[in-house]
Amino acid sequence: MSSCVYVDAGYLLSAAAERVTGSPSRNSVDVDYPALVEGLRAHAAASSGVRMLRMYWYDAARHAKPDRAQKAISLLPQVKLRLGRAGGDGNRQKGVDIKLGLDMVLRAPRGIETIYLVSGDGDLVEFVEEAQVQGLQVVVLAAPDADGQPIGLSHDLHAAADDLELIDGSLIDATCTPRPTEPAPEPGAAGESATVPEADAATETDGARSTPSPAVIAERAQFRPALASWSATFADPLGHDAPVCTSSSDSGTTVILASGDGDPTSEELDEAMDRVIDRVLANYPHPLPEQRAGTQHHRVIPPDVDRQLLIDLSTELGVPDLTEAMRHRLRARFWLGVDQDR
């Protein structure tokens, strides 16, 4: 007999980030994937007393095409990468939990006695129960917080599982380290001009997202209208016109996402926001807790989610500060994405 480990990477990396940095964003940590995988394999073998046949790693990727880190994970011994889709068109992290659940129920290898499920998602309860009907034991593996309590674990999933075990906190601390934050670039001198660099030509890519390199951020920050005063108006997602960016100071306001004629376009800004919204929704380990203030058009984004949206968009655009209009546009577009995803 043998065991298998099914890893919901979105949960694991977000919970690990929350333990290490206090933020559920997987973008906030660098991960030693070989060491993390080996630690999970060792846990399963020691707990079950039998060999681990295989580990299945479930994650989301734009157009279901693996990024560099996911490709590296797929090459690790006894690891099978399974991808769902994540995109900026409302199909955010589609198919990950369903793919994982169906694999447990319909494609579990013969000779498997125990499944170790690294997840906290309550949507997997029915799959867990069906796997149990088929004679499999399902043990949930959860990431612990500093007090030894499971992070982001659904009560229903905990109740449905045969047992709950905690991943060794020292394994997470050793393999998931806080990602250094880049200092804000020095503003360019008045009168300087620069072209906007090609984003694909100088980006640093990891398993969670593509992050502009320091050189790109610095070059983007220097793209400023000197002693200028201008504004661009775009139709916002709620159907109103809103100024996106203005500049009237000596240093000017950073201009990002410029088209060939030097003016930013609505499409480019929306694409940047979609990438940010996609990452934040894909990495958030819990069902999004909606709060409402008055009508449905005044829903309140949870503070940690809102903070991550603003930080990620600022990084995506390479600007230290977002205009009020950009913040409004991003938050409105975020709720449109949430509603489309339902």
Secondary structure, DSSP 8 states (H G I E B T S, - for coil): -EEEEEEEHHHHHHHHHHHHHS---GGGEEE-HHHHHHHHHHHHHHHHSS-EEEEEEEEEEGGG---HHHHHHHTSTTEEEEEEE--TTS-TTBTHHHHHHHHHHHS--TTEEEEEEE---GGGHHHHHHHHHTT-EEEEEE-B-TTS-BSS--HHHHHHSSEEEE--HHHHHHHEEE-----------TT-------GGGSEEE-SS-EEE-HHHHHHHHT---TT--EEEEEE-TTS-EEEEEEE-SSS-----SB-TTS-B-HHHHHHHHHHHHHHHHHH--S----EESSSGGGEE--HHHHHHHHHHHHHHHT-S---HHHHHHHHHHHHHHHHHT-
